[in-house]
């Protein structure tokens, strides 16, 4: 993929992480079921953005930094997404 695709994908990860962080306090003001549903939806968006970024060639550690996530979480999301492995293991 192109550098532009990777930049857009990284931006999507940062935007999804920011949205999750910004919405969490508002979601806690509602019911427990609304909190769970809201957090699940925003986390799913972040997960999809992370997987898309990985598929464009962004290494796992860069996605983790962009999304304010542990690398192990990004790695688990990539593995669960059944994405093909980068030749460098997603770390380069």
C-alpha positions in Angstrom: 0.0 0.0 0.0 1.1 3.6 -0.4 2.4 6.0 2.2 -0.8 7.9 1.9 -2.8 4.8 2.7 -0.6 4.2 5.8 -0.9 7.8 6.9 -4.7 7.7 6.6 -4.8 4.4 8.4 -2.7 5.7 11.3 -4.9 8.8 11.5 -7.9 6.6 11.8 -6.3 4.7 14.7 -5.5 8.0 16.5 -9.0 9.3 15.8 -10.7 6.1 17.1 -8.5 6.1 20.2 -9.2 9.8 20.9 -13.0 9.1 20.5 -12.9 6.2 22.9 -11.0 8.3 25.5 -13.3 11.3 25.1 -16.6 9.3 25.2 -15.7 7.1 28.2 -16.6 9.7 30.9 -19.9 10.5 29.2 -20.8 6.8 28.8 -20.2 6.2 32.5 -23.0 8.7 33.3 -25.5 6.3 31.8 -26.6 2.8 32.7 -24.3 -0.1 32.9 -25.7 -1.6 29.7 -25.3 1.7 27.9 -21.7 1.9 29.2 -20.9 -1.7 28.0 -22.5 -1.1 24.6 -20.8 2.2 24.1 -17.4 1.0 25.1 -17.8 -2.1 23.0 -18.7 -0.1 19.9 -15.9 2.4 20.3 -13.4 -0.4 21.0 -14.6 -2.3 17.9 -13.9 0.8 15.9 -10.4 1.1 17.3 -9.8 -2.6 16.6 -11.0 -2.3 13.0 -8.8 0.8 12.5 -5.8 -1.0 14.0 -6.3 -4.0 11.7 -6.7 -1.8 8.7 -3.5 0.0 9.6 -1.7 -3.3 10.0 -2.9 -4.4 6.6 -1.6 -1.3 5.0 1.9 -2.1 6.4 2.0 -0.2 9.6 4.0 -2.1 12.2 2.3 -3.3 15.3 4.4 -1.1 17.6 3.5 2.0 15.7 -0.2 1.1 15.8 0.1 0.6 19.5 1.7 4.0 20.0 -0.9 5.7 17.8 -3.7 4.0 19.7 -2.2 4.3 23.2 -2.4 0.5 23.4 0.0 -2.2 24.6 1.6 -3.9 21.7 0.3 -7.2 23.0 -3.3 -6.0 22.4 -2.6 -4.9 18.9 -0.9 -8.3 18.3 -3.9 -10.1 19.6 -6.3 -8.1 17.4 -4.2 -8.8 14.4 -4.0 -12.5 15.2 -7.8 -12.6 15.9 -8.4 -10.9 12.6 -6.7 -13.8 10.8 -4.6 -11.3 8.8 -1.6 -12.5 6.9 1.7 -11.8 8.7 4.1 -9.1 7.6 7.4 -10.6 6.5 9.1 -8.6 9.3 6.6 -9.9 11.9 4.8 -6.5 11.9 7.6 -5.0 14.0 9.7 -3.2 11.4 
